[in-house]
Amino acid sequence: MTYTTANREPIDPLMPKQDDGDGIQPDRLFYATGVLLDAQDFQTEQLYHRSRLAQVLRYLGGSGTVAGLEVVWKRRVAPGQTDPSEAGGAVYPNGRDEEIRVQPGLAIDRLGRLIEVTRSYCIRLDRWVVQNRASLLVQDSPYSGIVADVFLRFVVRERGRTPAVAAGPFDALDAVTPSRLRDGSELHLVARSEPADQLRTKLPTDPWSSISTLPIADRPAALHRLMFDAWQGTNARSGGDLSPLPEHRPNQPTTDLFLARVILPATLADDGVIRTADATVTVENQHRRFIYPIPAIAQLLA
């Protein structure tokens, strides 16, 4: 997903804007003594290195969690009380809202971009329920509550401002432009509205799982066929060209990375959804895609 601001071109491209006739491919910058360089040249340099790294990451490891990013539920804490689940018994003088928290970690999205979360992110559940009350659905058994999925999204943040000559249909010498760009992320809790008997089909799937169901002698050929069919073309470096996955809702960005499914016990009343008081929220982290390091795979096969 490219990041845009008003009156500004996308500033997070992973592919050139136009096909050069030989397929959309990034070009390396050629240096020579005496050649003048401008902003477009440096953008081309960044584009080449970022797109090459992204391509190898997305095909070699796929998308998913590399390390950390555990999703946990934190119960409400009254002012002056402690959370029994936390080591150390820290006191919360002002209390703490009930929240869904994502721990720091690293992931790779479907375009091969690194998503690094360096501190805990949280979503306050009371606020989320109030903001989404009109679209919330209380699911039947076995859920008996609100079912929602946690997604992580890659975004780019502008950092600082520096003077620049205005570009485009402008005539100004006092314009400014971002001085730095920082890779960042956004956290989203998306409520599911599908019937309860369909929710299991709205979870991430493993494209390689079919191999394990075959006889050992047939697995190499099946693996090769999957690898031959894995190529998605150069246009798939744009988030808009990726097909939605089973876990994606309609109109949801297809680069959103699934982290966990959350089940909030609740009931349906005349005035809307009511959370079940003091009920434990279930967090299912096991459905996500993981990218396992080679030493871990070696131990699994040992």
C-alpha positions, 0 to 999 in steps of 0.5 A: 500500500503506497502512502500518499498525502494531499497534493503529493505523489506516493512516497513509498513506491516499490516499483517504477511508475511506468512499464519500460517495455521489458516488464516493470523493473527498477533500474540501478543508477549508473555513476560517472565523474562529472554527472549531475544528480538530482532528487529523481536519481536518489529516489531511483537509487532507493527504489532499486535497493528497497524493491530488490530486498522486498522481492527476496523477502516476500518469496524466500520467507513469505509474509508473516511474523518473524519474531515477537508481536504476541497479542495479549489481553489486559484486563481493566485495573481499578485506580491504585490497584495492581494487575495480578498477571504482571510480574513485579506488582506495579501499581496503577495510580490512575487505573488502566482501561481494558485493552488488547495489546501487541507486544514489540516484534518484527514481521514481513508484509505481502510486499516484502516490507519490514514492519518493526514494532519497537514498543507495545501498541494497544487498543482500548476495548471500551472505546472500540466497542462504542465506536463500532457498536452499530456494526458489531455482531454477537456470534452464536456458539461456540463463540458466544460473543464478538469475534474480531481480528487483529491486523498490522499494516505498514505505513510511512511517517513523514519526519521533520521539514526542510525548505525546498523549491515547490514542484508542480503547478506552484511558484514559491521559494518558501515551500517545505518538504519532509526531511526524513521518512520513517517506516512505521505501522498501524494496528487495527481491530476488525470486527467479523460479521460473517455467520459463526459457521463461516468464521473458520474459513476466514483465517489465514491459510498455508499455501504449502500445507497440501504437501504434508497430505501426500505420500512422501514419494509424491511430495517433491513433484508437488513442491516443485509445482507449487514453486513454479506457480508461486510467481506473481509477476512484477505488477504484484509489487503494488498493494492494489494488484494483490488478491485479497486473502481469506482473512481480509474483509471487503475493501480492506487493504490486501497488505494488512497482516493478520496477527490474531483472532479475539473473542469478546464475551457479549450479549445482545440487548434491545439497546445494542451489544453489551459486554459480559462483565468480568469475562475473560477475553480469548486471544488466538495467536496460533492462526497467523503465518509465521516465518521460521528461522532455519535453525528452528526448522532444522530442530523440527526435522531432527 
